Amino acid sequence: MAGARSGAVAIRVAAKGGIPRVYRLSTLVEVPDMIRGRLPPVGRVVGLDAEAEFLYVVTGKGEVLAVDLGSARVDTVATAVQQATLGPDGTLFTVDAKRRVVSLARRLRVAWAQPLPSLPHQLFGAADQRLVAVDAPKLLTAAADQPAASRPIPTGGDVAATRWGDLLAVSSDSGVLLMDPLGRREPAFVALSDHPRELAFSPSGHRIYVTRRTEPGLAAIDRFERAEIDGIALPLPAAAIRLDPLGRWLLARPTVGDSVWVVDLPVKRLVGAVASGWRADLPAIAPDGSLLVRQGDDVVAYRPDSLVETGRLKGAAADLWTLSPWRPRGGYRGAFADAQAAAGQPGSQGGGAADTAGAAGGPMYVQVSTSQNEAWSSEMAQQLTRAGLAARVLQPKSPDDGYRVVLGPYATRTQADAIGRKLGRPFWIYQPSTP
């Protein structure tokens, strides 16, 4: 598939309760008996920690449950939950009606000693297992071993955060305010000609895309230049937007009609539109590049580059969905890996001949990004380093090459793959060519 970067599955969680089901992408063919834990009625899916193999859901009674995909055990993490989110490293954060915080990281549940000063209406997970909470006009940052710090934040606008929680964007009538939750940098305001409506960061955190109330298309802001740059042309104003995990595709919901626009971001080209409802989980782009949408009672998969249908599940629209790079363990895990290796997809398992090639051709790196922007690449490497990872930037070898953000080097592909799978995000194995 064009744009595919890594293997992925679609997990279907029955809204009325039952055993979650797993489907291969992009065909939506079911892989049977992958998950065995039975769930009660579910209100929403928080997300999946692919490394810990925990699926987190919120029940209709406000309980957050953790489904251990390996053992089928279902545990209650917290009750009377008002807000729940996953951080960039897979840490789960929950806040209950009494403002008490419970976090779960690396299978360790921690009840925070101090409640939050107020009940947030929006929650973001950040690096270093920090929590960023919005209760305008207050912005709260906290950690399990630190009391919450409060800073003022404008009221009434949409709030978006980078994947690592190191920058917030807040819309107002005349522009977008960029804020560091920890107060390490002064806020910056970027004026826009039309009233901003909704915001979305690119996965790298380099750009902020902005819907506007009256003007068609999207505005775009460069976080480092702190200025508006070339936006994206669309036929009408957009009511909502979301991006895929790799930043290749942007989905936009028109203000009129029941459809979704698909935008090829690198070339800023509107590929077309498909009929689709718009809910918290779908439409969405999976890590392998598949587009999933709801159409009537069905869930349908498309190729985003051509909008050709690749799979359909009848009667599946009422259930909840999450798309993940999770690779099932056991007998099916090998089949998933073999399929990726045969397709030449990055992030597949190594070993054997690949290890020999690594030893002969030099060290290997786990590449998480490449960009022509040196400042952005350096910032991303610093974020990964702050998260406890040994990240660095490899300089371009030619004018057409980019600044590569990598972990390593590692002596063999097996070692590099093992590190890459722990990231919980798409990755590539990169081996510099020898002179």
Secondary structure in CASP SS format (residue, H / E / C, confidence):
PFRMAT SS
TARGET T0000
AUTHOR 0000-0000-0000
METHOD secondary structure of the structure
MODEL  1
M C 1.00
A C 1.00
G C 1.00
A C 1.00
R C 1.00
S C 1.00
G C 1.00
A C 1.00
V E 1.00
A E 1.00
I E 1.00
R E 1.00
V E 1.00
A C 1.00
A C 1.00
K C 1.00
G C 1.00
G E 1.00
I C 1.00
P C 1.00
R E 1.00
V E 1.00
Y E 1.00
R E 1.00
L C 1.00
S C 1.00
T C 1.00
L C 1.00
V E 1.00
E E 1.00
V E 1.00
P C 1.00
D C 1.00
M C 1.00
I C 1.00
R C 1.00
G C 1.00
R C 1.00
L E 1.00
P C 1.00
P C 1.00
V E 1.00
G E 1.00
R E 1.00
V E 1.00
V E 1.00
G E 1.00
L E 1.00
D E 1.00
A C 1.00
E C 1.00
A C 1.00
E C 1.00
F E 1.00
L E 1.00
Y E 1.00
V E 1.00
V E 1.00
T E 1.00
G C 1.00
K C 1.00
G C 1.00
E C 1.00
V E 1.00
L E 1.00
A E 1.00
V E 1.00
D E 1.00
L C 1.00
G C 1.00
S C 1.00
A C 1.00
R C 1.00
V E 1.00
D E 1.00
T E 1.00
V E 1.00
A E 1.00
T C 1.00
A C 1.00
V E 1.00
Q E 1.00
Q E 1.00
A E 1.00
T E 1.00
L E 1.00
G C 1.00
P C 1.00
D C 1.00
G C 1.00
T C 1.00
L E 1.00
F E 1.00
T E 1.00
V E 1.00
D E 1.00
A C 1.00
K C 1.00
R C 1.00
R C 1.00
V E 1.00
V E 1.00
S E 1.00
L E 1.00
A E 1.00
R C 1.00
R C 1.00
L E 1.00
R E 1.00
V E 1.00
A E 1.00
W C 1.00
A C 1.00
Q C 1.00
P C 1.00
L C 1.00
P C 1.00
S C 1.00
L C 1.00
P C 1.00
H C 1.00
Q E 1.00
L E 1.00
F E 1.00
G E 1.00
A C 1.00
A H 1.00
D H 1.00
Q H 1.00
R C 1.00
L E 1.00
V E 1.00
A E 1.00
V E 1.00
D E 1.00
A C 1.00
P C 1.00
K E 1.00
L E 1.00
L E 1.00
T E 1.00
A E 1.00
A E 1.00
A C 1.00
D C 1.00
Q E 1.00
P E 1.00
A E 1.00
A E 1.00
S E 1.00
R E 1.00
P E 1.00
I C 1.00
P C 1.00
T C 1.00
G C 1.00
G C 1.00
D C 1.00
V E 1.00
A E 1.00
A E 1.00
T C 1.00
R C 1.00
W C 1.00
G C 1.00
D C 1.00
L C 1.00
L E 1.00
A E 1.00
V E 1.00
S E 1.00
S C 1.00
D C 1.00
S C 1.00
G E 1.00
V E 1.00
L E 1.00
L E 1.00
M E 1.00
D C 1.00
P C 1.00
L C 1.00
G C 1.00
R C 1.00
R C 1.00
E C 1.00
P C 1.00
A E 1.00
F E 1.00
V E 1.00
A E 1.00
L C 1.00
S C 1.00
D C 1.00
H C 1.00
P E 1.00
R E 1.00
E E 1.00
L E 1.00
A E 1.00
F E 1.00
S C 1.00
P C 1.00
S C 1.00
G C 1.00
H C 1.00
R E 1.00
I E 1.00
Y E 1.00
V E 1.00
T E 1.00
R E 1.00
R C 1.00
T C 1.00
E C 1.00
P C 1.00
G C 1.00
L E 1.00
A E 1.00
A E 1.00
I E 1.00
D E 1.00
R C 1.00
F C 1.00
E C 1.00
R C 1.00
A E 1.00
E E 1.00
I E 1.00
D E 1.00
G E 1.00
I E 1.00
A C 1.00
L C 1.00
P C 1.00
L C 1.00
P C 1.00
A E 1.00
A E 1.00
A E 1.00
I E 1.00
R E 1.00
L E 1.00
D C 1.00
P C 1.00
L C 1.00
G C 1.00
R C 1.00
W E 1.00
L E 1.00
L E 1.00
A E 1.00
R E 1.00
P E 1.00
T C 1.00
V C 1.00
G C 1.00
D C 1.00
S E 1.00
V E 1.00
W E 1.00
V E 1.00
V E 1.00
D E 1.00
L H 1.00
P H 1.00
V H 1.00
K C 1.00
R E 1.00
L E 1.00
V E 1.00
G E 1.00
A E 1.00
V E 1.00
A E 1.00
S C 1.00
G C 1.00
W C 1.00
R C 1.00
A C 1.00
D C 1.00
L C 1.00
P C 1.00
A E 1.00
I E 1.00
A C 1.00
P C 1.00
D C 1.00
G C 1.00
S C 1.00
L E 1.00
L E 1.00
V E 1.00
R E 1.00
Q E 1.00
G C 1.00
D C 1.00
D E 1.00
V E 1.00
V E 1.00
A E 1.00
Y E 1.00
R C 1.00
P C 1.00
D C 1.00
S C 1.00
L C 1.00
V C 1.00
E E 1.00
T E 1.00
G E 1.00
R E 1.00
L E 1.00
K C 1.00
G C 1.00
A C 1.00
A C 1.00
A C 1.00
D C 1.00
L E 1.00
W E 1.00
T E 1.00
L E 1.00
S E 1.00
P C 1.00
W C 1.00
R C 1.00
P C 1.00
R C 1.00
G C 1.00
G H 1.00
Y H 1.00
R H 1.00
G H 1.00
A H 1.00
F H 1.00
A H 1.00
D H 1.00
A H 1.00
Q H 1.00
A H 1.00
A H 1.00
A H 1.00
G C 1.00
Q C 1.00
P C 1.00
G C 1.00
S C 1.00
Q C 1.00
G C 1.00
G C 1.00
G C 1.00
A H 1.00
A H 1.00
D H 1.00
T H 1.00
A H 1.00
G H 1.00
A H 1.00
A H 1.00
G H 1.00
G C 1.00
P C 1.00
M E 1.00
Y E 1.00
V E 1.00
Q E 1.00
V E 1.00
S E 1.00
T E 1.00
S E 1.00
Q C 1.00
N C 1.00
E H 1.00
A H 1.00
W H 1.00
S H 1.00
S H 1.00
E H 1.00
M H 1.00
A H 1.00
Q H 1.00
Q H 1.00
L H 1.00
T H 1.00
R H 1.00
A C 1.00
G C 1.00
L C 1.00
A C 1.00
A E 1.00
R E 1.00
V E 1.00
L E 1.00
Q C 1.00
P C 1.00
K C 1.00
S C 1.00
P C 1.00
D C 1.00
D C 1.00
G C 1.00
Y E 1.00
R E 1.00
V E 1.00
V E 1.00
L E 1.00
G E 1.00
P E 1.00
Y E 1.00
A C 1.00
T C 1.00
R H 1.00
T H 1.00
Q H 1.00
A H 1.00
D H 1.00
A H 1.00
I H 1.00
G H 1.00
R H 1.00
K C 1.00
L C 1.00
G C 1.00
R C 1.00
P C 1.00
F C 1.00
W E 1.00
I E 1.00
Y E 1.00
Q C 1.00
P C 1.00
S C 1.00
T C 1.00
P C 1.00
END
